[in-house]
């Protein structure tokens, strides 16, 4: 087991550029913990939240700083969910903690913790990343709203009691007035509750489609009978991305989602006005009777007629300076039209939804940059006689971070073909950068050392901690030996990686489970050496090297994943190599949150007389 000091040194060795470009620019406070719960890294947002400079919190126990009771006393460690999650190597979150700032103030916070990696072979987690958010603003707002409602209710009751005492003859009318005020207060409370629920639900995802689906389910039927969301795409295009109506009903048997006409410069259309930066608009049935004055207004009016709209609210998503789109709510009952109170509530919802969409888009752009970096780090495949090569990299599903999966193929000094598939522990930009470092070191060692693959991997393990930022990784290093016409021999070593899969033209599939050794990062030194293995390859054979994203899925064991890959590969053994790779990646297990790297090799068949 490594000491906390060594763990901190490894984190401090992370390439500063990556930390500055990504983590330091996050608006959310982030702290990195070692296995004992001590802080080894914080970003500027965390320094501001904690009220302490980074140098003052390094080595401090995050539990001592951020797990206080309302009086400021330290919560017992045995009751700390963060420490339990750290010990068990699993994610966790908390919504009712208090942080002791450097100036002595207690602030309420919520937190979310994610293990840096899964459990390693020694059963020890290398630490966690913790995101911290101050919740005082939301709580103060909810408390102030509740106090205002309570004061208003007390005032109403006092007024009604006074009126009752002054004039018993007006008792019936006063009771009716009190009932109306109580109903208004209940309606206000319901609206505020809805806004709070929407804020909470939307804050749980960075996926635009999922956020808008959740929004529709909250708004219909509690506030409206129909809801439609239109987003601006570029400077002029408008897309209707979500339409939610009463369960079991549709709007005139037509799907109203899709690209809409450009917003244009219409004068009277509320939707066009809102998309062009105008304020919220409330329409009654008389307002809806006017003729449309643009192509977009024509399409939107057809949607409102199909829903039977009697009252409509249209509000911007975001602020007037940054309009992301528009939210349209429809009520079909003329006896229950929207009022100005509804308009204020929906306008508030629109601002919050616009913020969520804007954040999701920025997250998507950052993820696209990270994914592009990952792809650019992967090398082009070489040409090696008549041997065919194909490879694929498929990032984890949206919402997950890029990882350290990679493949490589290159010709060695003696003319043999080297194949590599690997996976650096972690799912972040640091893992992707570590992958690039490890790839370069391995290429140099393999070129310089023409010998058993196990010896090359051992040398990589010895050098890894000194010249890379990688703490642990798995890989397979293989050599395909033989002339262009065969025969060929595969020699390989596996450092804790899933075994290669060998397919033959006669329909056999075999996992090559020999040559297995410990994962990289164990630094065997003189205590042991990794083995090398060899296997003869027949003409027309296909060899698959892959990472665990292709075989692992939540709720399924490794044997099930290996069996599924074997079955799928056998059905594709006679397909072109590129088709085989595409189909295997497309059959990725449902629910998988890991990236996939896949490297495939196919040996040629003997030339016929006509081909010579």
Phi, psi and omega in degrees: 000141182271148178286162178298324179299318178294324179296320179296320180297324179294318179293323181290343178278356178301138184304118186306325182301319180295316181297316182292322185286331187245298190288317185293340180268357178293138175280348180265136179294135181223135176232143176252129183251148172274179185300338180269002180089008179275147181282128177243348178198142174221154175262170182304324179299323178291322177300318180293318181295316183282343182068029182218143175290159182304320183297333182278344182253346179301131181086350179282151178280119181300328178300318181294332182273324195239009178235075179245150176277176183303335179272357180095356179286150182288130176290135180305141183300326182291346178259008185273113179294331180293315180295322177297315180296322179297318180293327183267355178065042180227161178290159177200165177210158178215146187237001187219058177242167179229139183252135177268106180286168179295334179272008177090355180280146172262129177235138177288140181222159164240153183218157177221127185240139179228130177300143175298322176214175169286175178300135175274185187294338179272358179082011183249126178281139180280009175125191185217159168252129183239126174261132184240134180227128176285129184253009186296325183296313180295318181293319180297319180297314180296320180295318180295321178296319180294320179294320178297317179297319180295317179297319179297319181294319179296320180296318180297316181295321179295318180296316180296322179295319180295318180295323179296319179294323184286326187212099179293333182293337180266013186301317183296316180294322180293323178297320178295320179295319179297319179298321180294318179294320179298319178298320179296319179295318178297320179296319178297315179299320179295320179295315180296322177297319179298316179299318180296318180296317180298317179300316181294315184292317181292332180287353183268002182213149173249013178264119185299313182300316181293320180298317182288327176296318178295321179300313180300319181292333179279325184279326182249124005259013187297322183242332185214166176268333178219149175220138177226140180238125177245132180244142174282134177236111186074204185274336187230330187288148178229132178238130171274107191261346181207136173224123181236129179229184178303143182302130178086002180239155172229172183265088175067032178058030182226139176275112185272001179280157178127187181289135178253166175299158179302154183297321179067204184232040182300148184270320191256338184292117179301322181298314180295319179300315181295315181296335179266015175103006179284171181275178180300150182227135175247126181238139171256187186296325179294320179296329183284350185278347182292153181287146177290149183240020175197162177301320178295318178297324179297314179295317183293319178297324177297321176296316181295321178294321181295328179276349183075039187296132173248336179210137187223138171241133175233123183229153177285149170265118186100200180257171179296329179285334182221084182272116179275329182176205182219146175245126179244126176245141185233135167244139184257350181266114182295338179281353182227063182285162172293152175236182183295329176297317176299320181299318179295317181296313182294325177297319177297317178299317180300319178298318181291318180296319178300322178295317179298316180296318180297317178296319180296320179294319178296320177299318179296321178294318178297318180295322179297320177297315180296319179293320178297320177298316180300314181295321181292336178284340180280132188279159171289153181277142181279165170265130184223083179060224181268001177289132179266141177230143174211150181212155177219143168235125180235115182293163177299159179305155180306141184102340174260162180268162175293160183234202184247026178285139178205162173228162178202150174210133182201158180269131182276174184299328181271009176090356178279160181264127177257139178236140179222138167226135185209167182211110176280134181298129179125162178222070179200182180296330178297318178296320179295319178293319177298324177301316180296320178298312183296321180299315181295318179296317182296319177302316181296315182294318181294323179292321186280334188242097177274093183197194181303143180297328179298322179293322179295317180293324177296319179295322176298318179297320180296324186270343193302313185288339182276327189235008173224170176263009184279131176269319180211151179198159171240153177195164168236126173249125183227152174237134175255107186256140177139157179290173184298332181264001181087177358287165183237150175230134175263126174240132187207163173221137177247127175258078177069019184259154175305144187290148174298152178246123181252123179249137177246154184299338181277007173094018176261147178224129186222128172278129180271092189267357176285173177071021182277134176223180182291157179294159176292143182112351180276340179049070183300325183061229180271001185279349181176159180234148178280142183279161171245151180229161180221148179207133178288140180249129180271155179303142179080000180291154176238129180248130180244124170247137191207164174257170191291347177298339181279344185236347183258140175209150181302136178081006182233141180274171185295321180298321178296318179295320178295320178295321179295317179297318181299316180295314181297318182295322180296324180289344184248008190298331181263003178281157172306152187299320179295321178296317178302313181296315180299316183291320179296318178293325180291335181267027177304137183302142178297140178084000181293140179240020183242154175282172181230131166240137184220128178234125183237141177232136176231127180278150181285160172265157182302143178288139174277172181299326182285341183269344184292000000 
